[in-house]
Amino acid sequence: MSSSSGQTQFRYTQTPSKVLHLRNLPWECTEEELVELCKPFGKIVNTKCNVGANRNQAFVEFLDQNQAISMVSYYASSSEPAQVRGKTVYIQYSNRQEIVNNKSCGDVAGNVLLVTIEGVEAGDVSIDVIHLVFSAFGFVHKIATFEKAAGFQALIQFTDAETASSARNALDGRSIPRYLLPEHVGSCHLRISFSAHTDLNIKFQSHRSRYKETHYYLYCLDIFFALDYLCFLGITFFV
């Protein structure tokens, strides 16, 4: 029996779960790439990327089990294997029924912030507006925006954890001024935690994600506008 037949048999002998285990992924496969592969079969509610010693495995959780079964069944009978960046990806049911991420990492101070922008769709808040808001607290090295099940999010890299903490403490739960937003956007609130990342390295971009690396002269230009934003928040900032 061929290895592909063995792989198919292995898939079907697993107990179905709404969580799928993906193997043989490219190095540092992104969450966006996983979602692009899986979203034709249903709604993705959670992912866990870069798992395993070689960081080439991942878990994907669908909204319900039938959606996961649909994906496994499709690729088990298809002559075209699941692929990411040209690599064949092996899919099987996970032995877990949900993905449980480490919730405590968001409370451990680091130099990269994970920002969820509530009340907006992707495209409502530009990456330049995000840079303007957060550069009030220090030099922003890199910004990446993307869509997740939780909504429109951004990763913002500062020089150090102290600067990131200052930004989080001042902005968490606050809103972006209306004059920086499109007219159709109502309330827009920031929910901020610390990310486990320390240096953003975005290799792939699409219509669902954006990436910006800041140069110092842009920071000097934006800081004057950012100070106005601090006044809007009622925050005294000494330079």
N, C-alpha and C positions, 0 to 999 in steps of 0.2 A: 504493500500500500504506500502511496506517495506521501510525502510530508504534508502536502496541502490537504489530503484527505484526512490525515491524522489530526491536523489542526481543526478541520471542520467537525470531526467527531468529538474532539475535546470541547468545542464550543457548546455542542448540543447536550453533552452530559453534565454541564454545569447547571446548578440551580439558578433560575432566572432572578435577576435583580435589576433595579432601576439604575444601579451604578455599574459602569463598564470599566474594565481594566484594559488599557491600551499599552502595547509593548513595541519595541523597535522604532521608537520615534526619533526624529533628528535631534541632535544635541541642542539643548536649550529651546526646545519647542515651546512656542508661546501659547498662552490661553486662547488668544484670538484664532490661532491656527486650529486648535482643538474644536472650538465652537464652529468654525467654518466647515470642518469635516462632519460634525455631528448634527448640526442644526436642521438639515433636511428631514430628519427623522422625528424631531420634536423639540420641545423647549428645554434648554439647558439651565439648570438652577445652581449648579456648583461645579467647580473643577479643582483638581490638584495636580500641578504640573511638576516636571523635573524630579520625579521620584526614582529611587533606586541608586545603586552605586555609580552607574554610568549616566544618571539623570536622563534616561531615555524612555521612561515609563510615565503614565499619567492615569488619573481616574476622572471620569466624567459622570455626573449625576443628572439624569433626566427627571422631568416633572413626574412622570409615572412609569411604571414597569413596562407597559405595552410599547412605549416609544423605544425603550432600550432593546426589547425583543425584536422590534421592527428592524433596527440597525444591524443586530447580530444576524438575523435571518437573511437580510439582504446580502451582506457580504459573504455569508456562508455559502450562498447559492450563486453568487455572481462570478463571472469569469474575470472581472476586473477587481483586483484587491483594493482595499482602502489604502490611500497613499497620502503622505505629507512630504512635500519637497522631493517627490520622486522616490521616497522610501516606502516599502510595503509595511503597513502597520497591522499588527495582529490584535484582534479584538476578542475579548471573552467577558463573561459575567464576573463581577467582583463577588467576593464572599461577604462583603459588607452591604448594608441596605441604605446607607447614606454616607456622605463624606463629612467627616468631622475635622474641621481645621482647628489649629491651635489659636484659640481666641486671645491668649495672653500676649502674643507677639505685638499686638497693636498698642499695648501699654508700655512696651520696652522702648525707651528713647533711642532714636537713631537719626541719621541725617536725611532720610528720605521719608516724606509724608505720603500717605494714601488719602486722597480727598474724594469724597462722594459729593457730587453737586446735585442736590435734590430739587425737583420741580422743573427740570429742563430736559430737553432732548439733545442728543449729539448734534453739534453745529450751532446750538443756541449760545454757547459760551466759547469764544475763540481761545486758542492757546495763548494769544497775546494778552487777552484780558486776565487770564489766570496768572501769567507772568507779572503783569502790572500789580495785581493784588498782593502776591506773595513776595515780590522783590522789595516791598516796604520794610521787610525784616532782615534782609541780607541778600547777598549775591545768590541768585538761583542758577545753578549750573545747567540743569537739564529738566525738561518737562515732557512727559508722555501722557496722552489722553487716549481713552478707549472705552468701549461699551461692555458692560457685564450684566449679569442677571440683577445685580444690585442697582444698576443704573449707569449714568454717565460718571466716569471716574478719571482721576489724574494722579500720576506719581510725580512728585516734585522733589528734586534733589538739591539740598543746601550743602554748604561746606562742612558743617559739623552739626552734631545733635543739639547743641545749645541754641543755635539759630533756628533749627527746625522746631524745637520746643517752644521758643518764643512765638513763632508763627502759629503753632497749634493752639497755644493757650489764649492767644488774642482772637483767633478767627473761628475756632470750633463753635458751631451753632449760630454764627453770624451770617449775614446776607451780603451778596454782592450788590453794590449800588445800582439802582434802576437805570441810571444814565449810561452804564456800561453794557446794558443788555438790550436785545431787540425788543420792540414795542409789545410783541405778543406774549412775552414771558412775564409771568406774575411773580410770586415770591420765589426766591432762589436761595437756599440755605446750604451751608458747608458743613459736612460731617467729616471730621479729620481724625485719623489714627496714624501711628507709626508703621512704616513698612519694614519688612525684613531685608529689603534690598539696601545696598550701600552705594552701588554705582550703576546707573541705568545704562543699558547697552541694547538699544532697540535696533534689530537687524532688518525687520520687515515692517512696512507701513501699508495701509490700505485706506479705503474710504471710512473704515470703522475706527481707525486709530491715527494719531498725529504725534509727531516728535519734534522737539526743539532743543537745540543746544545754544546756550546764551554766551554771547561775547561781552567783554567788559564794557565796551563803549555803549552797547544797548542798555546795559544795566544803569550806567550813569544817566542816560537819557530818561529811562523809566522812573528813576528814583524820585524825581520831582513830582511826577503824577502820583506816585505811590504815597508820598507824604500827604497829599490831599486826601487820599483814601483813609489814612490813619486819622486825620481830623474828622472825617465823616463818621468814623467809628467812635470818636471821642477818646482816642488813645494818644497820650503824650509820648513822643519819640524823640530822643536826643541823639544828635550826630555830632 
